[in-house]
């Protein structure tokens, strides 16, 4: 085992990340948002068992954190629903795909708006389903429910038809100075990364 792998394992046990081993003078990378419940997970944030595989990703955050458009698109839904709470659907026309943003505190876009990658489209919250996922009913877990699909339709746990793992197309933290591929859908994290 190499010294770096051994040291990385030790740091992980101690609660540090491998970023602690960045060589002197190398640029530091931003830390991505923490995932509470990955795609196809059988466990909800808070540890409860789901009724079926999770059709999206739940990201950790604080109430009011800015929610960013993960790619350029058009707002095809911006309203409240029982399951999603305050939610937004973006259509990515050139690719025939949709991204979903749920459990929002506030929505900052309107139906028909064109949005650009990295644009603040909402504020993270606890509306909708997180109240059902709370460890204690009066303490819902703030999170962003982020989905990717080939159709704009509400899905319950276990309903994976027309869904994709958003992480399979996520390339990292949004960087305004970077140029992103235009020949395929490339997503950036829908929350700001920590420096």
C-alpha positions as CSV (number, residue, x, y, z in Angstrom):
1,X,0.0,0.0,0.0
2,X,1.4,3.4,-0.9
3,X,2.1,6.0,1.7
4,X,-0.6,8.3,0.1
5,X,-3.3,5.6,0.3
6,X,-2.4,4.7,3.8
7,X,-2.3,8.4,4.9
8,X,-5.6,9.1,3.1
9,X,-7.3,6.2,5.0
10,X,-5.9,7.4,8.3
11,X,-7.1,11.0,7.6
12,X,-10.6,9.7,6.7
13,X,-10.8,7.8,10.0
14,X,-9.7,11.0,11.7
15,X,-12.5,13.0,10.0
16,X,-10.5,14.7,7.3
17,X,-10.8,14.4,3.5
18,X,-8.1,13.5,1.0
19,X,-8.0,17.2,0.1
20,X,-5.7,17.5,3.2
21,X,-3.0,15.8,1.1
22,X,-3.0,18.4,-1.8
23,X,0.7,19.1,-2.7
24,X,2.0,22.5,-1.6
25,X,1.2,25.1,-4.2
26,X,-1.6,23.1,-5.9
27,X,-5.0,24.8,-6.3
28,X,-7.5,23.8,-3.7
29,X,-10.8,22.3,-4.9
30,X,-14.1,23.3,-3.5
31,X,-16.0,20.7,-1.5
32,X,-19.2,19.6,-3.2
33,X,-22.5,19.7,-1.3
34,X,-23.2,16.7,0.9
35,X,-25.6,14.0,-0.3
36,X,-28.1,12.9,2.3
37,X,-29.8,10.3,0.1
38,X,-28.4,9.2,-3.3
39,X,-30.2,8.0,-6.4
40,X,-31.8,4.6,-5.9
41,X,-31.2,4.7,-2.1
42,X,-33.6,2.8,0.1
43,X,-33.0,5.1,3.0
44,X,-34.4,8.6,3.4
45,X,-32.6,11.5,5.2
46,X,-33.0,10.9,8.9
47,X,-32.5,7.1,8.4
48,X,-36.1,6.0,7.7
49,X,-36.6,3.1,5.2
50,X,-38.1,4.2,1.9
51,X,-41.0,2.3,0.3
52,X,-38.9,1.9,-2.9
53,X,-35.7,3.1,-4.5
54,X,-35.2,6.9,-4.5
55,X,-35.8,8.5,-8.0
56,X,-33.5,11.5,-7.2
57,X,-30.8,12.9,-5.0
58,X,-31.3,14.7,-1.7
59,X,-28.6,17.3,-0.9
60,X,-27.9,18.7,2.5
61,X,-28.2,22.4,3.1
62,X,-29.5,25.2,5.3
63,X,-32.8,26.9,4.9
64,X,-32.3,29.9,2.6
65,X,-29.2,28.5,0.8
66,X,-29.2,29.6,-2.9
67,X,-30.4,26.9,-5.3
68,X,-28.6,27.1,-8.7
69,X,-29.7,26.0,-12.1
70,X,-27.5,22.9,-12.9
71,X,-27.6,23.7,-16.6
72,X,-29.2,26.2,-19.1
73,X,-32.9,25.6,-19.5
74,X,-36.4,26.9,-19.6
75,X,-38.7,27.0,-16.6
76,X,-41.7,24.7,-17.4
77,X,-43.1,24.5,-13.8
78,X,-42.6,26.8,-10.8
79,X,-45.3,26.3,-8.1
80,X,-46.2,24.3,-5.0
81,X,-47.4,20.6,-4.9
82,X,-48.0,18.2,-2.1
83,X,-45.1,15.9,-2.7
84,X,-42.5,18.3,-4.0
85,X,-43.5,21.3,-1.9
86,X,-42.3,24.5,-3.7
87,X,-40.7,23.1,-6.8
88,X,-39.2,23.9,-10.2
89,X,-38.9,21.9,-13.4
90,X,-36.3,23.0,-16.0
91,X,-36.5,21.7,-19.5
92,X,-33.1,21.3,-21.3
93,X,-34.5,21.5,-24.9
94,X,-31.5,20.4,-26.9
95,X,-31.2,17.1,-24.9
96,X,-34.8,16.2,-24.2
97,X,-34.2,16.1,-20.4
98,X,-35.6,17.8,-17.4
99,X,-34.2,18.7,-14.0
100,X,-36.3,18.9,-10.9
101,X,-35.7,21.0,-7.8
102,X,-38.0,20.4,-4.7
103,X,-38.5,21.3,-1.1
104,X,-37.7,25.0,-1.8
105,X,-38.4,27.8,0.6
106,X,-38.8,30.5,-2.1
107,X,-38.9,30.3,-5.9
108,X,-37.1,33.1,-7.8
109,X,-38.2,32.2,-11.4
110,X,-41.4,32.1,-13.3
111,X,-43.0,29.8,-15.9
112,X,-41.4,30.4,-19.3
113,X,-38.2,32.1,-17.9
114,X,-34.9,31.1,-19.6
115,X,-32.3,30.4,-17.0
116,X,-28.5,29.9,-17.3
117,X,-26.2,27.5,-15.5
118,X,-25.3,28.8,-12.0
119,X,-28.2,31.3,-11.9
120,X,-30.0,31.4,-8.5
121,X,-33.4,30.0,-9.1
122,X,-34.7,29.4,-5.6
123,X,-33.8,29.2,-1.9
124,X,-33.5,25.8,-0.1
125,X,-36.2,25.0,2.4
126,X,-38.4,22.3,4.0
127,X,-41.6,22.5,2.0
128,X,-43.5,19.4,0.9
129,X,-42.3,15.9,1.6
130,X,-39.4,16.6,4.1
131,X,-42.0,17.1,6.8
132,X,-42.9,13.4,6.2
133,X,-39.2,12.4,6.3
134,X,-38.4,14.2,9.6
135,X,-37.0,12.2,12.5
136,X,-39.3,14.2,14.7
137,X,-42.5,15.5,12.9
138,X,-41.9,19.1,14.1
139,X,-38.2,19.1,12.9
140,X,-38.2,18.6,9.1
141,X,-34.8,18.2,7.5
142,X,-33.7,21.0,5.2
143,X,-32.6,19.6,1.8
144,X,-32.8,20.0,-1.9
145,X,-34.5,17.1,-3.8
146,X,-32.8,17.1,-7.2
147,X,-33.9,14.9,-10.0
148,X,-33.2,14.2,-13.7
149,X,-35.6,12.6,-16.1
150,X,-36.7,12.2,-19.7
151,X,-40.3,13.3,-18.8
152,X,-41.8,15.9,-16.5
153,X,-43.8,13.8,-14.1
154,X,-44.1,13.4,-10.4
155,X,-42.6,10.2,-9.0
156,X,-42.8,8.4,-5.7
157,X,-40.2,6.2,-4.2
158,X,-39.8,3.1,-6.4
159,X,-40.9,4.8,-9.6
160,X,-37.7,4.9,-11.5
161,X,-39.2,4.9,-15.0
162,X,-37.9,7.9,-17.1
163,X,-35.4,8.8,-14.3
164,X,-31.6,9.1,-14.5
165,X,-28.9,9.4,-11.9
166,X,-28.1,13.2,-11.9
167,X,-24.6,12.4,-10.7
168,X,-23.9,10.5,-13.9
169,X,-23.9,13.9,-15.7
170,X,-22.6,16.1,-13.0
171,X,-19.1,17.4,-13.6
172,X,-18.5,19.3,-10.4
173,X,-19.0,22.8,-8.9
174,X,-20.3,25.7,-11.0
175,X,-17.5,27.9,-12.2
176,X,-18.5,31.0,-14.1
177,X,-15.1,31.1,-15.8
178,X,-15.4,27.6,-17.2
179,X,-16.9,26.6,-20.6
180,X,-19.1,23.5,-20.5
181,X,-19.8,21.0,-23.2
182,X,-22.7,21.9,-25.6
183,X,-22.9,18.5,-27.3
184,X,-24.4,16.7,-24.3
185,X,-26.1,17.6,-21.1
186,X,-23.6,18.5,-18.5
187,X,-24.8,19.4,-15.0
188,X,-23.1,21.2,-12.2
189,X,-24.1,20.9,-8.5
190,X,-27.4,22.7,-7.8
191,X,-26.0,24.1,-4.6
192,X,-22.8,26.2,-4.1
193,X,-19.7,24.3,-3.2
194,X,-17.8,25.1,0.0
195,X,-14.3,26.6,-0.4
